[in-house]
């Protein structure tokens, strides 16, 4: 229970201690912090606790920006214990941001909505980007229920893939920078000109934590593959590649289904499939939602930096004035 009269204080922690019962996005998992540290980023952890119980945790990345100074980033966080009142969540975010401003020129936070409500909405901070949606599939139901939850066209493609004679393999990602999936996906990214985390990130994750690589083979050669990063109690799709033969055989449907079953068997409760972009990548969005995943809203990206609160106040005043005029 939160003491309403208590001032919320975030304290430094030697290791991240996410609250019990909370979901854990990749960006707030300890393995993500370890990977970022291995790649040269500055990482720190902060806790909010009361009466010995952790109510909130934040994994914070810091970096120096030219002409700006040191900036803190809290992505997909902080993570809070379930069922905290909305007012406490707003106060906790404010206390965290204000505390970080003591030794940072700026703070960027992209919080998780709670019960559909963005806990920093309406605050004094400057909105940099509106929140999108991420596809999240609950792995709580049994396998039969999960299969029944597949959209009909998705399930039909899965059936065809199951009879296509493909050989599937499941294994952790090897510590090999020249691994065929990393090589093929890098070539695919260059050809399609999309941004993503570098291959070094996936390799560092494989060294520091758990991964699942599911691949499909035909004639002894790989035709498709997907890599998943495991961050209990959740996991995330990270990257994938398919050849023309893999597409013809609907290999990605079969690989995704096998990954769902494998992750569920490991006790993973939810699988995140990435952002939904129905305008620029509608086919990919349909594939993700075809698994039965739901589009879960993300919080807006907010900035607190010198002058940002004044700009935010002007923007709110302008929006209010426009709303009055349009009535």
N, C-alpha and C positions, 0 to 999 in steps of 0.2 A: 504494500500500500504506500502511495506517495503522500508524504507530509506536505500539505498545501502551504504551510508557513515556512518551509525550509528553502533556503537559497540553494539553487542547483549549482554544483561545482563539479567540473570535469578535472580529473587528475591523471597524471602521466602513468602509463603502465609499461612494464617490461615486455609483456607479451599481450596480444589481443585476447580479450575474454568476452566473446559475444554472449548476450543473455540467453539463458535456457529457454527453449521453446520458440525462438525467433528463426525466421527464414534467413538465409545468408546468401545474398548476391555475390557473384564472383569478385567484384571490386572491393568487397569488405571482408573477404576471407583471408586468414593468415597466409595462405600460400601465395595469394596475389601480392601481399606485402613483401614476402620473401623473394619473389621473382623480381619485383620492382627494385628492391635493394640490390639484388645480384646484378641488375642491369644499370646500376649507378644512381638510382633515385634515392632521395631522403625519405624515410618512412618513420612515422611515430604513431603511438597508440594512446588513446585517451578513454577513460572509463567514467561513467556516472554511476555511483552506487549509494545505496541507503541501507543502513542497518545490516551491512555485510552482504547485501544482495546486489548484483550488477543489474542495473535497469537500462543502461545504454552503453554502447561502445562505438568508437569511431577510429577508423584507419585513415590516416591523413598522409598524403603525399605532398612534398614541398619541392619547389624548384625556383631558381632565380630567372626572372624575365628581364631582358634588357630594357632599359628606360623605365622599368616599373619597380623591380626589386623582388623580394622573396614573396612567393604566392603559395598559399595552402589550397589543396584540392581534396574535397570529401566527395567521392563518387558513389552513388547508390547507398548513401548512408546519411547519418548514423543508423545503427541497428538498435532497435529497442525491444524490451521485453513486451510480450503480448498484453493487450488490454489496458495500456496506460491511457489516462484521459487526454483528450485533445489539448487542453490547456497546458498540461505538463509537457507535452511534446513540443509545443510552441516555445515554452520557456526554456526547455533543454536545448533546442536549436539556437535560440538567441544567446544563451550562456556560452555555448560552444563557439559560435562565430565571434562573439566579443572577446573570448579568451584567446583565440588564435590571432586576433588582430593585434594583440600585445607584442608579438614578435614576427608579424607578417605584414607586408604592405597591403596585401589583398587576400581575401578568402573566397573561394568558389565552392558552392555546395549544390549537389543535385540529390535531394532527399527522396526517400521512398514515400509515396502517399500511404496514409493509414486509413483504412475503411473508405477509400476513394477520395480522401481529403488531403491536399498538399499542406503539410504542417508549416511551411514558410510562406504560403500565399497570404498576401495582404500585409506582409512585414515591410520594414523600411529599406529592404535591399533591392538592388537593381536587377530586373529580370533580363538575362542575356539570351535565353532560348526557352521556348515553350516545351513542355514535356511531350515525349512521343509515347509509343506503346511497345511493349516487349511481349513476345509470344511465350507463354508459360504453360507447360503441361503438367498436371498433377499425376504423380505415379502411385497415388494411394490405392486406386481401385485394382481389382485383380486383373489378370491378363485378358480374360474373356471380356470383361467390361471395357478395358482399354481398347481392345480390337473392335468392339461394337461402337466405340466412340469415334472411330476413324470415319471421315467423310466417305461417301459411297465411291466416288471416283478414285480417291486415294486408296481405298481398300481394294478396288478392282485392279489398280496398278500393282499393289502388293501381291495379289494372287498371281498375276502374270509373272512377276519377278520370281516368285517362289517356284514356278514351274519352268524357269528359263535355264536351269542347269548351272547356275552360278555357285561357286564355292566361296563361303564366307569365313573370315578369320577375325578373332577378337584378341587383342593384346594391348599392353601399354605401348606408348610411343617410345621407340628406341632412342638412345642418346646418339643420334646420327644426323648431323647437319645436312647430309646428302640423301636423306631418306626420300624415297620416291614420292610420297604424298606431299611433303614440304616442297620438293622441287616442282612437281606438277601444279600445285596450287599457286606457287609464286609466278609461274609462267601464265597461269590463268588470270591472276590479278593484274599482271602487266597488260595482257591482251584486253581485258574488260575495263581496266583503269578504275578499279575500286580500291579504297583504302582499307587497311586492316593492320593488326599488330604484326610486328616482324616475326619471322620464323624463330629468332632467338628467344622470343617470349615463350613459345610452345616448348622449346627444348628446356628452358629454365624451369618451366612448370613441371615437366616430366622428371627433372632432377629433384625438385623440392616437394612435389606432391603426387597426386594420382591422375592418370589419364586413361582414356579408353579409345583405342583405335579400332574401328570396324572397317574391314575392307572386303571388296568383292573381286573375285578372280574368275577368268575364263581362259581356258587353254593354258593354265599356269601363269598367266600374266594379269596384273591388277587392271581393273577397268573402272573402279570407283573406290572412294574411301571417305570417311568422316572421322574427325578427331573431336573428342569431348573432354572437357576439363572437369574434374570432379572436385567439388568443394562442399562436403557434407554440411547440412543435409540436402543440398541441391547440387546440380551439375549444369554445365552449359555447353551447347554446341559451340565449337571454336572455328573450325574450317572444314572444307570439303572440296572434292574434285571428282569429276566423272568424265570418262571418254565418250566418244560417239557410241561405242558398243555398250557402254554402261547406261547411257540415256535410252538407247533402244530397248534395253532389257529392264528398264525401270529400277536400276540397281539401288538408287538412293532411297527409294521407298523401302526396299528390303533391308538396307543397312540401318536406316533410322528405326525401323521396327525392332530389329535385333538389338540395337543400342538401348531402346526403351526397356526391353525385357532384361537386358544385362544390368542396367543401372538400377532397375527396380529390385532385382535379386540382391544387389549390394546394399539395399536399404535406403537408397536415394528417394526422397519424397517428391521432388519437383525437378523438371528439366526445362531450362530456359533455352529458347531457340533463336534469340537475337531480336533486334528491332524489326518492327513491321513497317515496310515502306510500300504502301499500296499504289503510289504514284510512279515511282521510278523502278520498282522491282515487284510488280503485281504477281508474277508467276511464283516468285520465291515466297511472297506473303501467303499465297494460296497453299503452297506446299506446307508451310509451317502450320497454318491454321487447320489444314487437312488432317493433321495428327490428332485433332481434338483439343489442341491448345487454345487458351483464351488470350485475348489481347488485354494485357494489364497495363494501366496507365503509369507513366513515370512522372516524377516531379519536375518542375521547371528548374533550369540552371540559374542560380542567383549569385550575384557578386556583391561583396562588401569591400570597398576600397576608398581611398581619399576622393571625395566628391561624388561618389556613387549614390549616396543617400539623397543628396540634393537633386540629382538628376532623376532618381526614382520618384521623389515627391513631385517634381514638375510633371513627369509623365502621368502620374496618377491624377494630378489636378487637370491636366489636359484631357485625359480620358473621361473624367467626371463632367467637364464642361461640354464635351462633345455629346455625351449621353443626354445631358439636359437639352441641348439644342435639337437633338434628333427626335425628341418626344413630341 
